[in-house]
Amino acid sequence: MKSSRLISAVLVSALLLTSCSELKTFIGIQQPEVTETSVDEIEETLAFNDNEPESNVPIEAEESVSGETAAETAPAEPQNNIPDEIRTAAYASYLQLIESQKNDISLYTWMSNESFYEIDNTWLVSLEAVPCSLVDITGDGLDELLVLKVQRDEETGTVTSAMLDVYTYDAENDEPLCLLEITDLDVRSRNGNTCYLFAKLNDGSFLMFSSDSYDEVWNDSFYVYSFDGETFTRTLSITAAEETSPDFTDIVLRYYIDGTEVSEEDYNARCNDLISQIRTLLQYNFVLYGPLCDAVYGMSSNAMTYDSAYEILSAASASHFESLDADMTILFFGQIQDDYIMGGTGGRSAILVVNPDGTISYNYHDSGFDEYNICHATGRIGNVRIIRDGVFAVDVTELTLEYPEGTEWTETDEFGAVTSYYATDSFGIHQGDVLLFYSAGVSTSSLPTTYLQWYMTPRGLTAPGTVPDPFPLDGFFNVTDECAFIEEEYD
């Protein structure tokens, strides 16, 4: 047992003093598989609805971009020579950004958790919000970060709407740089009829589609943003709007391109041209209908949950920091030696024992009626890196199973009862995995929800807000398997 559950301030200070200057240097990595079709593909299917949307709270979409307005230009040619250290630094800066905005990102939802959408006349419970995307929008070979989050009143701090930010990496200042901000997206929709879609077009432009209605007045809008090498500027606006007649006796439908009224035929032709250019689906929030739905139906999205973005960015950046020296590594393991529990439901659980020299033992069991699935293993963790105050990364450098996977045997006790055993692979830890280590005392709000669930479930807690803050225990988190081993509590 450790003498203290907290990693001492002396250790953290020593690590920071001895290694922070070196931690600025990143070791090169290969770009993770963050492609237009491979990142955490969303299993949602976009619904088809031939009916016009019904009433909703109105929105007003605005954009604010830095720099001077520029004429529409051809997209930048993709550049694949981004240095690995720049790519890794970009992911590290994105990770810090979403951590700092976790509350506002987590609060984003286009409707409540009881939302529904219709597919083939069957009502299905909607899946969780997917407010983050990693995709190269500017064409320079480096992924940009897209983040949907709530927007707050500056004076009261209350949630009023939502916003989308598009960030790239500013290598000169080592920080994310906002290229585009779209504000006043509706988060108060009724009946699920306010919808948004963000996509990348064939020419590299950024497309936003918005549909909303209020008091039976309906609006559809397409906005195109073009990148001039420094920022995004809105270069096209196409809108269909229901407007009340001057005498308030009728509602008329009008069509506009860049503020100039056009015919329905011209409007439809321009919309269909835009829709045909959609190359990559980036984000969407609800039911689509008509030709737009036909165009993107079945198209995979780059959108992902906050936790998925956190895991991808952690793995891409944390695993390539400068390792601690031998003395600091010994000090680290001396402080964290303990038993760590992965508590599951039913009879499933695992214990990870960390020794002062970095060796580990692992015992997993999943019991049923007169049978056990078990795994015993020994190994080592090492290559310790400090990511930030209270957060470290370690590699599982060795892990050897005591029984080969698939081995079966029986044992008979003194009363003649026969128990069957089946050797499984390790669960939650494998050789080559990267584990994040969270020290007791880190802010609970900064921890991934999937990590907190491993603390909450065995204790019967149902919401992250019921978890103590700061978090009271040390723990390991496997960002690939989404499994956590949390320090055993002692009375």
DRENVO-121694 format. One line per field, with one value per residue (C-alpha): x, y, z; residue in one letter. Coordinates in steps of 0.25 Angstrom, whole numbers, plus 5000, padded with zeros to 4 digits. Layout:
BEGIN
c1 = c(X|...)
c2 = c(Y|...)
c3 = c(Z|...)
residu = c(A|...)
This chain:
BEGIN
c1 = c(5000|5005|5008|4999|4988|4993|5006|5014|5016|5031|5030|5022|5031|5043|5037|5033|5047|5055|5047|5038|5048|5051|5036|5034|5042|5033|5037|5032|5019|5012|4998|4987|4976|4968|4962|4949|4943|4951|4950|4940|4929|4916|4905|4894|4886|4881|4865|4857|4845|4837|4829|4833|4838|4828|4830|4843|4850|4857|4871|4880|4893|4905|4919|4932|4945|4958|4966|4961|4950|4956|4950|4947|4960|4964|4966|4980|4987|4989|5003|5007|5021|5016|5027|5023|5027|5017|5006|5008|5009|4996|4988|4994|4989|4975|4975|4977|4967|4955|4959|4958|4944|4939|4927|4922|4925|4918|4906|4904|4892|4882|4871|4869|4873|4859|4860|4855|4856|4849|4855|4846|4834|4841|4843|4857|4864|4874|4889|4898|4903|4916|4921|4936|4942|4957|4958|4967|4959|4969|4976|4990|4991|4989|4975|4967|4958|4943|4936|4921|4918|4908|4908|4906|4901|4913|4907|4899|4906|4893|4893|4886|4890|4901|4913|4923|4938|4948|4962|4976|4990|4998|5012|5019|5011|5009|4994|4981|4976|4961|4959|4944|4933|4918|4909|4895|4891|4879|4879|4865|4858|4844|4839|4853|4851|4863|4875|4889|4899|4913|4921|4933|4931|4939|4946|4951|4940|4932|4917|4907|4892|4882|4867|4858|4844|4837|4822|4819|4830|4840|4855|4865|4879|4892|4905|4918|4931|4944|4958|4968|4981|4978|4964|4950|4941|4926|4925|4911|4898|4885|4872|4858|4849|4834|4831|4818|4811|4811|4796|4799|4788|4797|4811|4819|4831|4843|4857|4870|4884|4894|4882|4877|4863|4863|4853|4850|4856|4869|4869|4867|4878|4888|4884|4885|4899|4904|4898|4905|4918|4918|4930|4931|4921|4926|4915|4900|4890|4876|4866|4869|4860|4859|4871|4881|4877|4878|4892|4898|4889|4899|4911|4920|4923|4936|4928|4931|4927|4936|4942|4946|4953|4960|4964|4969|4977|4983|4988|4994|5001|5003|5011|5022|5026|5041|5042|5046|5060|5063|5063|5050|5044|5048|5042|5029|5027|5031|5019|5008|5011|4997|4986|4977|4963|4955|4941|4930|4916|4912|4924|4934|4946|4961|4972|4985|4996|5008|5021|5032|5041|5030|5027|5012|5003|4989|4977|4964|4952|4938|4930|4917|4910|4921|4930|4940|4947|4961|4973|4986|4998|5011|5018|5024|5020|5031|5034|5027|5024|5018|5007|5003|5002|4996|4994|5005|5006|5012|5014|5011|5025|5023|5011|5011|4999|5001|4991|4990|4977|4967|4973|4962|4962|4953|4956|4949|4947|4947|4932|4932|4928|4934|4937|4941|4952|4954|4967|4964|4972|4975|4963|4966|4981|4991|5005|5008|4996|4997|4992|4989|4991|4982|4987|4978|4974|4972|4959|4948|4942|4955|4954|4947|4933|4937|4948|4938|4928|4938|4937|4922|4917|4922|4918|4903|4906|4897|4903|4917|4912|4911|4926|4935|4943|4955|4955|4960|4967|4979|4976|4980|4972|4974|4970|4969|4960|4953|4956|4960|4968|4965|4972|4966|4960|4965|4956)
c2 = c(5000|5014|5023|5033|5033|5046|5047|5056|5071|5068|5058|5066|5078|5070|5064|5078|5084|5073|5071|5082|5088|5075|5072|5083|5074|5064|5051|5049|5040|5035|5042|5034|5028|5040|5039|5043|5030|5023|5032|5026|5024|5028|5017|5027|5027|5041|5040|5044|5053|5058|5068|5082|5085|5089|5100|5103|5114|5123|5124|5135|5129|5139|5137|5144|5142|5148|5156|5164|5159|5152|5148|5134|5126|5112|5103|5100|5088|5077|5077|5064|5069|5074|5070|5059|5068|5079|5069|5064|5077|5081|5069|5073|5087|5082|5073|5084|5092|5082|5080|5094|5095|5081|5087|5095|5084|5073|5082|5083|5075|5078|5072|5065|5051|5046|5051|5042|5041|5033|5023|5015|5019|5013|5023|5021|5027|5036|5034|5043|5056|5056|5070|5068|5065|5064|5066|5074|5085|5095|5085|5087|5072|5076|5072|5084|5082|5085|5087|5089|5095|5103|5118|5126|5140|5149|5155|5144|5132|5125|5116|5123|5116|5108|5111|5104|5107|5102|5102|5100|5099|5112|5106|5120|5122|5107|5108|5106|5117|5119|5120|5121|5123|5121|5126|5126|5112|5107|5098|5100|5093|5087|5075|5073|5081|5091|5084|5087|5080|5084|5078|5079|5082|5077|5090|5090|5100|5098|5097|5100|5096|5101|5099|5105|5110|5118|5122|5114|5122|5113|5116|5108|5113|5109|5116|5114|5118|5119|5118|5129|5123|5130|5130|5126|5136|5134|5135|5130|5130|5123|5124|5120|5128|5129|5143|5150|5158|5174|5173|5161|5153|5142|5136|5136|5128|5136|5131|5139|5137|5146|5155|5157|5151|5140|5130|5117|5110|5118|5115|5100|5099|5106|5097|5084|5089|5091|5077|5070|5075|5070|5061|5059|5060|5067|5069|5068|5069|5063|5060|5064|5063|5064|5064|5067|5055|5047|5052|5049|5037|5026|5035|5033|5045|5049|5054|5048|5049|5057|5045|5039|5052|5052|5038|5040|5053|5047|5035|5043|5053|5047|5035|5043|5052|5051|5040|5043|5039|5027|5034|5041|5028|5020|5032|5031|5016|5017|5027|5020|5005|5000|4991|4997|4991|4990|4987|4982|4978|4964|4955|4962|4970|4971|4975|4982|4982|4992|4989|4999|4994|4996|4981|4978|4966|4965|4956|4956|4947|4947|4937|4929|4917|4907|4913|4923|4931|4936|4942|4943|4951|4958|4969|4983|4997|5008|5020|5030|5043|5055|5061|5072|5074|5061|5054|5044|5034|5020|5009|4994|4989|4974|4966|4950|4942|4930|4922|4922|4928|4916|4907|4899|4891|4886|4886|4878|4883|4874|4873|4868|4880|4882|4896|4899|4909|4916|4924|4937|4948|4960|4970|4985|4984|4978|4979|4992|4999|5014|5016|5030|5031|5042|5046|5047|5062|5065|5072|5063|5072|5069|5054|5046|5042|5027|5028|5033|5022|5011|5019|5021|5008|4999|5010|5012|5026|5030|5044|5050|5061|5051|5049|5056|5068|5068|5053|5045|5034|5030|5022|5017|5019|5011|5021|5010|5000|5011|5003|5008|5003|5011|5011|5002|5010|5007|5011)
c3 = c(5000|4997|5009|5002|4992|4986|4978|4986|4982|4983|4972|4963|4965|4962|4950|4945|4948|4942|4929|4925|4916|4909|4908|4898|4888|4882|4876|4862|4860|4848|4846|4852|4844|4843|4829|4823|4826|4837|4850|4859|4849|4853|4852|4852|4838|4834|4833|4821|4823|4811|4820|4823|4837|4847|4858|4865|4872|4862|4860|4854|4848|4848|4845|4850|4844|4846|4836|4824|4815|4802|4789|4786|4783|4778|4790|4794|4789|4799|4805|4812|4817|4831|4840|4850|4862|4857|4855|4869|4875|4868|4874|4888|4887|4882|4894|4904|4897|4898|4912|4915|4908|4913|4920|4909|4899|4908|4909|4894|4890|4878|4886|4899|4902|4900|4885|4874|4859|4848|4839|4830|4839|4851|4863|4869|4881|4876|4879|4887|4882|4874|4875|4871|4857|4853|4838|4828|4823|4818|4810|4816|4821|4836|4842|4847|4859|4859|4872|4874|4888|4895|4894|4907|4910|4913|4926|4932|4927|4924|4911|4900|4887|4881|4873|4863|4864|4854|4859|4852|4859|4860|4861|4863|4876|4879|4881|4874|4864|4861|4846|4846|4857|4854|4865|4869|4865|4872|4884|4888|4877|4879|4871|4866|4853|4854|4847|4843|4834|4832|4820|4811|4796|4785|4783|4798|4802|4815|4814|4825|4823|4833|4834|4844|4846|4856|4857|4845|4837|4830|4826|4818|4817|4810|4814|4807|4813|4805|4811|4806|4812|4825|4829|4824|4818|4814|4799|4796|4803|4797|4805|4804|4814|4817|4819|4824|4813|4816|4820|4829|4822|4815|4816|4803|4800|4794|4789|4791|4786|4793|4797|4783|4781|4770|4764|4770|4758|4760|4775|4772|4762|4771|4783|4775|4769|4783|4788|4777|4781|4796|4797|4813|4823|4835|4845|4845|4856|4852|4841|4827|4816|4801|4791|4802|4810|4797|4795|4809|4812|4817|4816|4828|4837|4844|4856|4869|4884|4893|4899|4886|4882|4896|4894|4879|4883|4896|4888|4877|4886|4900|4894|4889|4900|4905|4915|4929|4933|4941|4955|4952|4948|4960|4969|4960|4962|4977|4979|4971|4975|4979|4975|4964|4962|4949|4955|4945|4947|4952|4954|4945|4951|4949|4958|4953|4964|4961|4968|4972|4960|4950|4949|4949|4951|4946|4950|4943|4945|4940|4948|4944|4950|4953|4942|4942|4931|4936|4932|4940|4934|4938|4931|4932|4930|4926|4917|4927|4922|4929|4921|4930|4945|4951|4938|4932|4921|4922|4912|4915|4910|4914|4917|4917|4920|4930|4922|4907|4902|4900|4911|4918|4930|4942|4957|4968|4982|4995|4994|4980|4973|4959|4954|4939|4936|4922|4920|4913|4907|4916|4917|4918|4916|4905|4902|4894|4900|4905|4919|4924|4939|4946|4960|4971|4973|4958|4954|4952|4941|4933|4933|4922|4925|4921|4932|4942|4939|4944|4957|4957|4953|4965|4975|4969|4964|4952|4948|4947|4956|4968|4967|4977|4971|4971|4968|4981|4975|4966|4953|4940|4927|4914|4904|4893|4901|4909|4922|4935|4947|4959|4972|4983|4994|5008|5021)
residu = c(M|K|S|S|R|L|I|S|A|V|L|V|S|A|L|L|L|T|S|C|S|E|L|K|T|F|I|G|I|Q|Q|P|E|V|T|E|T|S|V|D|E|I|E|E|T|L|A|F|N|D|N|E|P|E|S|N|V|P|I|E|A|E|E|S|V|S|G|E|T|A|A|E|T|A|P|A|E|P|Q|N|N|I|P|D|E|I|R|T|A|A|Y|A|S|Y|L|Q|L|I|E|S|Q|K|N|D|I|S|L|Y|T|W|M|S|N|E|S|F|Y|E|I|D|N|T|W|L|V|S|L|E|A|V|P|C|S|L|V|D|I|T|G|D|G|L|D|E|L|L|V|L|K|V|Q|R|D|E|E|T|G|T|V|T|S|A|M|L|D|V|Y|T|Y|D|A|E|N|D|E|P|L|C|L|L|E|I|T|D|L|D|V|R|S|R|N|G|N|T|C|Y|L|F|A|K|L|N|D|G|S|F|L|M|F|S|S|D|S|Y|D|E|V|W|N|D|S|F|Y|V|Y|S|F|D|G|E|T|F|T|R|T|L|S|I|T|A|A|E|E|T|S|P|D|F|T|D|I|V|L|R|Y|Y|I|D|G|T|E|V|S|E|E|D|Y|N|A|R|C|N|D|L|I|S|Q|I|R|T|L|L|Q|Y|N|F|V|L|Y|G|P|L|C|D|A|V|Y|G|M|S|S|N|A|M|T|Y|D|S|A|Y|E|I|L|S|A|A|S|A|S|H|F|E|S|L|D|A|D|M|T|I|L|F|F|G|Q|I|Q|D|D|Y|I|M|G|G|T|G|G|R|S|A|I|L|V|V|N|P|D|G|T|I|S|Y|N|Y|H|D|S|G|F|D|E|Y|N|I|C|H|A|T|G|R|I|G|N|V|R|I|I|R|D|G|V|F|A|V|D|V|T|E|L|T|L|E|Y|P|E|G|T|E|W|T|E|T|D|E|F|G|A|V|T|S|Y|Y|A|T|D|S|F|G|I|H|Q|G|D|V|L|L|F|Y|S|A|G|V|S|T|S|S|L|P|T|T|Y|L|Q|W|Y|M|T|P|R|G|L|T|A|P|G|T|V|P|D|P|F|P|L|D|G|F|F|N|V|T|D|E|C|A|F|I|E|E|E|Y|D)
